[in-house]
Amino acid sequence: MGVPDGNGGIINGEPTPTDFVIRFDYENDRGTKFADSYGLNLDVLKGQTGSYPSNIDSKGMYLRLVKAAEALARGLGRH
């Protein structure tokens, strides 16, 4: 969440870094290993809103994980 910086701007008010990298390590069915890294920056979220799911129980979290993994798998070949 952004907070006013006192000069008319907004700064990162979250207990997370503004810049970070997410890395995925995986392998195919033949044992070939792969790694992908994505640099992310929280500044792109300034002024954005979001919705948060209510299914945070174990089953709901598992289903969300599966859907996220499927979306990542679809997107890996689209660089």
C-alpha positions in Angstrom: 0.0 0.0 0.0 1.3 3.4 -0.9 1.6 6.1 1.7 2.1 9.9 1.2 5.7 10.9 1.2 5.1 14.5 2.4 6.0 16.0 -1.0 2.9 15.1 -2.9 4.2 11.6 -3.9 3.6 8.1 -2.7 6.1 5.7 -1.2 6.0 2.0 -0.5 4.4 1.5 2.9 4.5 -2.2 2.9 7.0 -4.4 4.9 8.3 -5.7 1.5 11.0 -4.5 -0.8 10.0 -2.3 -3.8 12.1 -4.3 -6.2 12.4 -8.1 -6.1 13.0 -11.2 -8.2 10.9 -14.3 -8.4 12.7 -17.4 -9.6 11.1 -20.6 -10.8 13.1 -23.8 -10.9 11.5 -26.8 -12.6 12.2 -29.8 -14.8 10.4 -31.6 -17.6 9.5 -35.3 -17.7 13.0 -36.2 -19.1 14.7 -34.6 -16.1 16.0 -31.5 -18.0 16.1 -28.6 -15.5 15.0 -25.1 -16.2 15.0 -21.8 -14.4 13.2 -18.6 -15.1 13.6 -15.3 -13.2 11.3 -12.3 -13.3 12.2 -8.9 -11.9 9.2 -7.2 -10.3 8.7 -3.7 -9.0 5.9 -2.6 -6.7 5.8 0.9 -8.2 3.7 -0.4 -11.0 0.9 -1.1 -8.5 0.7 2.5 -7.3 -2.9 3.7 -7.4 -4.3 0.2 -8.2 -7.0 -1.6 -6.4 -7.3 -5.3 -5.8 -9.6 -8.1 -4.9 -8.7 -10.8 -2.5 -10.2 -14.3 -2.5 -12.2 -15.7 0.4 -11.1 -19.3 -0.2 -8.1 -19.3 2.0 -8.7 -22.7 3.6 -6.4 -25.6 2.6 -8.6 -26.8 -0.3 -9.1 -23.3 -1.6 -5.4 -22.5 -1.4 -4.5 -25.7 -3.2 -7.0 -24.9 -6.0 -5.5 -21.4 -6.3 -2.0 -22.8 -6.5 -3.0 -25.2 -9.3 -4.7 -22.4 -11.3 -1.6 -20.2 -10.8 0.7 -23.0 -11.9 -1.4 -23.7 -15.0 -1.4 -20.0 -15.9 2.4 -19.8 -15.5 2.8 -22.9 -17.7 0.7 -21.4 -20.4 2.7 -18.2 -20.3 6.2 -19.7 -20.3 6.3 -20.2 -24.1 5.1 -16.7 -24.9 8.3 -14.6 -24.3 
